[in-house]
């Protein structure tokens, strides 16, 4: 286990047996600073499987997708006559949007939120 001096400049390697469960006073061998050191406990694994970083990344991806979809929707009148195969994109996106609306509606019902 590595402990850090109270001044933050020096680190020392100690065995876990040198710091009892209740902790103990230690002294820096370089600057003579003293402090009470407790053993480091291993952090329990989080029960949450979704981290904030993941949610933030997911939010940005959804934002980009919605932006692209919004631009594509604005250009719908141009794309369909000039590129007939894009009708598949618009039908697909319309289906996805309906599924999302239904999912959000069901979530609101489940949570008891009136809208």
N, C-alpha and C positions, 0 to 999 in steps of 0.2 A: 504494500500500500504506500502511496506517496502522499506525504503531508506537506503543506505549504506554510512557510513562516508567516506570522501575522503581518509583517511588513510587505509581503507579497513578492519579495525578490528571490527568495531561496526555497528550494524544495529538497526534501529528504525522503529517502526510501526506508520504511520500517516494516517489520513483519506484523501481521495482524495480531499476533500474540502480545506485542509490545504495548498495544493500546487496548485496555480491558473494555468490556461492554459499557461500564459506567463512565469511561473516559479518564483522562489524567492530565496533569500539568506537564508541559514539555517546554524545552528551552532551545532556541536556535543556537547552533554551534558557531555561527558566524557573527551575528549582530547581538547575541545574548537576549533577544526579545523572548518573553515567556507568554504562554497562552494555554488555555484549557482545550485539549484535543479530544474529540469524540471519534469513535470508529465510524468509518463510512459504511452505511448500509446499502446493500444492493437495492436499487430501485425495483419495485415490483412492476412487472409488465402491465402496461395499461390495458384495462378491459375494453377501452375504445379502440376499434380497429381503424378508425378514420382519423387521420391527423389534420390539424389546421392547415398545414402546408398542402396536403392533398386537396382539401376543400377549396383553398385559394386557387390552386391550379385548375381545378375543375370549373370554378367560377369563370376564370379567364378563358378557358376553352369554350364554355357555353356562350360567353359574351362575344367571342370571335365568330362562332358559328351563327349566332343570331344576327350579327352585323352583316356577315356574308349573305345570309338568307334575306335580310332586309334589302340589301343592294340587289340581289337577284329578283326579289319581288318587285322592286321599282322598275327593273328592266324587263319584266315579264312581257309587256306589249311589244317590245323589240325582239326578244329572243324567240318566242313561239312562232311568229310568221317567218323569221329568217332562219331559224334552226329548229325544225319541227320535232327533232328528237328530245328537245328540252322539256317537252310536255310531260315526259316521264318523271323528270326532276320535280316539276311543279305538283304533279299528282302525288308523288312520294312525300314531298315536304308537307302537303296539305294533310295527308294521312297521319304523318308524325305529329303535326300540330294538334290535330283532333285527339290523338291518343294522349298527348301531354295535357290538354285541357281536361279530358276525362280523368286522368290521374290526379291532377290538382284538385278537381272537384271532389273526387272520392276522398282525397286526403283531408280536405276541409270538412267533409261530412264526418269522417272518422274522428277528427279533432274537435268536432262540435262548433266549428266556425261558420257563422252565417255570412253570406256575401251577397 
